[in-house]
Amino acid sequence: MPIYEYRCNQCGKVSSLFFRSFSVVGDAACSQCSSPDVARVISRVAVLKPKLERLESLDVDRAAGAVNQLDPSSVEHWARTTGREVDGELGTNFQEMADKVSAGERPTELYDPAYAYRYAVENKKRELRGEPEPPAPWEHPAANDPLGAVGLSEDE
């Protein structure tokens, strides 16, 4: 069941026309002005990727770079856009963050939205790979040992 798109040479609008089968593709006309003077255009396609591949292709730095933390409207726009794209997939609450900013609040995630976003993406990738959750930085023995002496024997 193909859907073809046509651009009207009269009014310039693009119309999507559905045909029951490839063998039944008929004459096209503009859905706006009914002109038969239309040209077929290449339609956009969506490529479905496995979740892990999609997450690995996300550019977290670019997405986080689109927010100006000093401008509440920028933060709200970024959080809503990011939330629409990833909240369901990552289990995040960026839409909720946008609501809080809109209400004049300053959620803690806003102090570093790039970290919150990166953390959510990396956690989901780890989960999809079946990897165990890493210890929190404050639980890792080397975190309290800036010289790297943990694990060294007394003779070293």
N, C-alpha and C positions, 0 to 999 in steps of 0.2 A: 504494500500500500504506500505508494510514493507521495511525498508532499513536495511540490515544486514551488519555487519562488520566482516571481516576475516583477520587473520594474516597469511602471507605466511610462511611456514616452510622452504622454500628454500632461499628467499631473505630477509625475516623479515619485509617486508612492510605491512601496513594495507590497505585493500581495502574496500570500501563501495559498496555494490551491492543492486540494487533496483529490487524488484519483484512486479508484478502487483497485486498480492493478496497473502494471506497466503497459499492458496491451491496450488499455482503455484511455490513455492520455489523450485528451481532446484539446479543442481550441481554448485558449486562455483569454480572459478579459480582466481588466482592472476591477478590483472589488470596491474601489472608491468612486471612480467616475464612469465605469462600465466601458471604457475604451478598449477596443481589441488591439490597439497599438502598444503591445508589451514586448519586452525582451526578457528572456530567461536569465537569471543571475545564479551564481554559485552560492549555495546555502552553507551556513555554518554547520559544522558537525561537532558532536561531543564524543570524546574518546574516554571510555570508562577505564579507570586504572584500579588495581587493587589498593586498598586503604594505605598499606605501608608505602607503596610506590608513590601515591599521591602526597603523603606526608613528607616523604623524602624530597619531593620536588618543590615543597613550599619554601619560599625565600623569606624566612622569618625576619632577617635584618631589614629587608626592603619594606615589608609590611609594617614593622615597628617604626621604621624611619618616616612613615607617612603621618605620624602623630606629633603635634606640637603640644607638649604637656602643659604649656603656659596658657593655652587657648582652650577654654572649656568646650566651645563648639567643635574644634578640631578633634578633641578627645572623644566627644560624644559620637561624631561621625565615624571616627576610626573604630571605636568599640562596637557600634552598630554594624558596620560593614564586616568587621572581623567576626563578630558573633554570628551573622547570617551565614558566613562561609564555613565556620568551624565549630560552633557551639555544640551542635548535635553529634558531630563526629568525635570531638575531643572531650565532651562532658564539661566544657568551660562555661562561664557565665559572663561573657563580654557584653551580651545584650543587657544583662542586669547592671553591669558597670555603666553602660550608657544611660540607663534609667536613673541611676544614682547621680551621675554627673548632671543630667538634665534637671534633677531636683535640687541641685546646688551642693551636693555632698562631694567629698573627695575620698573615694575608696582607696584602701591601702595598695591595691594592685597598680594604681596610677603612678606610684612613686617610681616604678620601673616596669611599664607595660611590656617592654621587649622581653624582660626576664620572665614575666608571667606567661607570655605567649610561647616563648622558647621552652620553658619548663613543661607546659601542657603538651606541646608537640613532641618533645623528647620522651616524656612519660608514656604517651600513647604509642610511639614507635617501639619503645622497650616492651610494652605490654603486647603488642602485635607480634613481636619476635619471640615472645615467651621468655624473656630474660627476667631474672629476679630484680626486685627493686633495689637500687644501690643504697648503701647506708647514707644517712644524712651527713653533710660535711662535718658537723660537730660530733658525729659518732665514729668517724674514721680516725684511726690512731695517728696517722701522719698529720692530721689537721692541727694537733697541738704540739707538733714537733717540726718547727720551721727548718731545722738543720738536717733533718732526715736521718736521725740516729735510731729511730724505731726499727727494730729487727736486726740491729747490728749486735754481734757478740761482743763480749768484754775485750777480746784480743784485738778487735778492729779499731 
